[in-house]
């Protein structure tokens, strides 16, 4: 074989490997969160966001083995919008702080309204990811129907909802954003209105000026407890929004203290909070 022909074949083979790597990386369709979210809403498909870094071995392992799995690729392409976010890039650093990403790899699942519904903070093999993707599609209608839709479409997190009793959800138009006082609500909303001689207790596990952090705290408790977790919006001394994360409603302080001990088993600390 002529030398020139041999060189051409070698160059052709070498050029093939970068193309394979690019094809592997392109399994996740977008590298911009905002673009992927917009496409997700337009297409009516949930969004999965993969937080990664080129120097993290478990991240690279997932890109080489998990996302290239044919059933995973087929399900992602058919039923999801997907994004790959590199935390070493400017948008990645901002999104890492925005969603409280502390481990890599991390997967975030959003519904078709752009609301964060689920977080996975570990590397996942193809079989397990396929189960997670399929399971999320099955429970998504119930997750979305359980939330009050935001006034503006496409918000990545739901607006704060003040909840006072287990069945009660106070609509946003009944919350005074300056004082957080509950106004009179129609009877059909089944809003619990505390009496002067009745005291309810809850467990405060945190208070935040950033609603993203309050949401993260709520999700942490939801993973380990079936108790209702509410977010109570107030205004602090500096006239800034303050979000209290409250767990459960109890008729007496003894029950609340007992539940505090249970939460400590899952490394969740809190103290008794007297409901307004």
C-alpha positions in Angstrom: 0.0 0.0 0.0 1.4 3.4 -0.9 2.7 5.5 2.0 0.4 8.4 1.2 -2.6 6.0 1.3 -1.5 4.7 4.7 -1.2 8.2 6.2 -4.6 9.1 4.9 -6.1 6.0 6.6 -4.4 6.8 9.9 -5.6 10.4 9.9 -9.1 9.1 9.1 -9.0 6.7 12.1 -7.7 9.4 14.4 -10.3 11.8 13.4 -13.0 9.3 14.2 -12.4 9.2 18.0 -13.2 12.9 18.7 -16.4 12.4 16.7 -17.4 9.5 18.9 -16.7 11.6 22.0 -18.8 14.4 20.7 -21.6 12.0 19.9 -21.5 10.7 23.5 -21.6 14.2 25.0 -24.5 15.2 22.8 -26.8 12.7 24.5 -27.8 15.6 26.8 -29.2 18.1 24.3 -28.4 21.5 25.8 -25.6 23.2 27.7 -27.8 26.2 28.7 -30.3 25.8 31.5 -32.5 28.7 30.4 -32.7 27.5 26.8 -33.4 23.9 27.9 -36.2 25.1 30.3 -37.8 27.1 27.5 -37.8 24.1 25.2 -39.1 21.9 28.0 -42.1 24.2 28.5 -42.7 24.6 24.8 -42.5 20.9 24.1 -44.5 19.9 27.2 -41.7 17.5 28.3 -40.1 17.4 31.8 -36.5 18.6 32.1 -33.5 16.7 33.5 -30.4 18.7 34.3 -27.0 17.0 34.8 -24.5 19.0 36.9 -20.9 17.8 36.1 -17.3 18.7 35.8 -14.6 17.4 33.5 -12.3 16.5 36.4 -14.8 14.5 38.4 -14.4 10.8 37.6 -18.0 9.7 38.6 -19.4 12.4 36.3 -17.3 11.2 33.4 -18.2 7.6 34.2 -21.9 8.5 33.9 -21.4 10.2 30.6 -19.5 7.3 29.2 -21.7 4.5 30.5 -25.1 5.7 31.8 -26.2 8.3 29.2 -24.9 6.2 26.3 -27.0 3.3 27.3 -29.5 2.7 24.4 -32.7 2.5 26.5 -31.7 5.6 28.5 -30.9 7.5 25.3 -34.2 6.5 23.8 -36.3 7.5 26.8 -34.5 10.8 27.2 -34.9 11.7 23.5 -38.6 10.6 23.5 -39.9 12.0 26.8 -37.5 14.5 28.2 -35.6 17.7 27.5 -32.1 17.4 28.9 -29.2 19.7 29.8 -25.6 19.2 30.7 -24.3 22.0 33.1 -20.5 22.3 33.6 -20.0 24.0 37.0 -16.6 25.4 35.8 -18.4 27.6 33.4 -20.0 30.9 34.3 -23.6 29.8 34.1 -22.7 26.5 35.8 -21.3 28.4 38.8 -24.4 30.6 39.1 -26.8 27.6 38.8 -24.7 25.6 41.3 -25.4 28.4 43.9 -29.0 28.9 42.8 -30.0 25.3 43.3 -27.7 24.5 46.2 -25.7 21.9 44.4 -23.0 20.6 46.7 -22.2 17.2 45.3 -21.2 16.0 41.8 -22.7 14.5 39.9 -26.2 15.9 40.7 -29.4 15.4 38.7 -32.3 17.8 38.9 -35.8 16.9 37.7 -38.1 19.7 36.6 -41.8 19.4 35.6 -43.2 21.0 32.4 -43.8 24.3 34.3 -40.1 24.6 35.2 -40.6 23.6 38.9 -37.9 21.6 40.6 -39.4 18.3 41.8 -36.6 15.9 42.5 -32.9 15.8 43.2 -30.4 12.9 42.9 -26.9 13.6 44.4 -24.9 10.6 43.3 -23.7 8.7 40.3 -26.3 6.4 38.8 -25.9 3.4 36.5 -28.0 3.0 33.4 -30.4 0.5 35.0 -31.2 2.7 38.0 -31.4 5.9 35.9 -33.9 4.2 33.6 -36.1 3.4 36.6 -35.8 7.0 37.9 -36.7 8.4 34.5 -39.7 6.1 34.1 -40.9 6.5 37.7 -40.7 10.3 37.4 -42.9 10.3 34.3 -45.5 8.1 36.2 -45.8 10.4 39.2 -45.4 13.7 37.4 -49.2 14.3 36.9 -49.8 13.8 40.7 -46.8 16.1 41.6 -48.0 18.9 39.3 -51.7 18.7 40.5 -50.5 18.9 44.1 -48.9 22.4 43.5 -50.7 25.7 43.0 -49.7 27.0 39.6 -47.6 30.2 39.7 -49.1 33.3 38.2 -46.3 33.5 35.6 -45.3 30.4 33.6 -41.8 28.9 33.7 -40.7 29.8 37.2 -38.2 27.2 38.3 -39.6 27.0 41.9 -43.1 27.5 43.2 -43.9 30.7 45.0 -44.2 30.4 48.8 -47.4 29.0 50.1 -48.5 29.6 53.7 -50.0 26.5 55.2 -51.5 26.5 58.6 -53.3 23.1 59.0 -52.7 19.8 57.3 -55.6 20.1 54.7 -55.3 23.9 54.4 -53.7 25.7 51.5 -54.1 29.5 51.5 -54.2 30.9 48.0 -51.5 33.5 47.2 -54.0 36.3 46.8 -54.9 35.9 50.5 -51.3 36.6 51.7 -50.2 40.1 52.4 -46.6 40.2 51.1 -45.8 43.1 53.5 -47.2 41.6 56.8 -47.9 38.0 55.9 -51.2 38.3 57.8 -53.9 35.9 56.6 -56.9 37.7 55.3 -60.5 36.4 55.4 -60.9 33.5 53.0 -64.0 32.0 51.4 -65.3 28.9 53.2 -64.6 26.7 50.1 -60.9 26.9 50.7 -61.2 25.1 54.1 -58.7 27.4 55.7 -57.9 26.7 59.3 -58.3 29.9 61.4 -56.8 29.5 64.9 -59.0 30.4 67.8 -57.9 32.6 70.7 -58.1 29.6 73.1 -56.3 27.2 70.7 -52.5 26.9 70.3 -50.8 24.9 67.6 -47.1 24.0 67.6 -44.8 23.3 64.8 -41.0 22.6 64.4 -38.9 25.2 62.8 -35.9 23.7 61.1 -34.6 26.8 59.5 -35.2 30.4 58.5 -33.9 31.9 55.2 -33.8 35.1 53.3 -33.4 33.1 50.1 -36.4 31.0 49.1 -34.2 28.5 47.2 -32.5 27.6 50.5 -35.9 27.2 52.2 -37.1 24.9 49.4 -33.9 22.8 49.7 -34.6 22.4 53.5 -38.2 21.4 52.8 -37.0 18.8 50.2 -34.5 17.4 52.8 -37.3 16.7 55.3 -39.6 15.3 52.6 -37.1 12.6 52.0 -37.2 11.3 55.6 -40.6 12.2 57.0 -44.3 12.1 55.9 -45.1 15.1 58.0 -46.4 18.3 56.3 -43.6 20.8 55.6 -44.7 24.4 55.3 -42.9 27.6 54.3 -44.1 30.6 56.2 -43.2 34.0 54.7 -42.6 37.0 56.9 -40.7 40.3 56.8 -37.6 40.5 59.0 -36.2 43.5 60.9 -34.3 44.6 57.8 -37.5 44.6 55.7 -36.4 41.6 53.8 -38.3 38.5 53.0 -37.9 35.8 55.6 -38.9 32.2 55.0 -39.5 29.9 58.0 -39.4 26.1 57.2 -41.9 24.4 59.6 -42.5 20.7 60.0 -45.9 19.4 61.2 -48.7 20.8 63.3 -49.1 19.6 66.9 -51.8 20.1 69.6 -49.3 20.2 72.4 -45.6 20.9 72.9 -44.8 17.3 74.1 -45.7 15.9 70.8 -43.6 18.5 69.0 -40.6 17.7 71.2 -41.0 14.0 70.6 -41.0 14.6 66.8 -37.8 16.7 67.2 -36.0 13.7 68.6 -37.2 11.6 65.6 -35.9 14.2 63.2 -32.5 14.2 64.9 -32.1 10.6 63.8 -32.0 11.9 60.3 -29.6 14.8 61.2 -32.4 17.4 61.0 -32.3 19.8 63.9 -35.2 22.1 65.0 -37.0 23.7 67.8 -40.7 24.2 68.8 -42.4 27.1 67.0 -45.8 28.5 68.2 -48.0 28.9 65.2 -49.6 32.4 64.8 
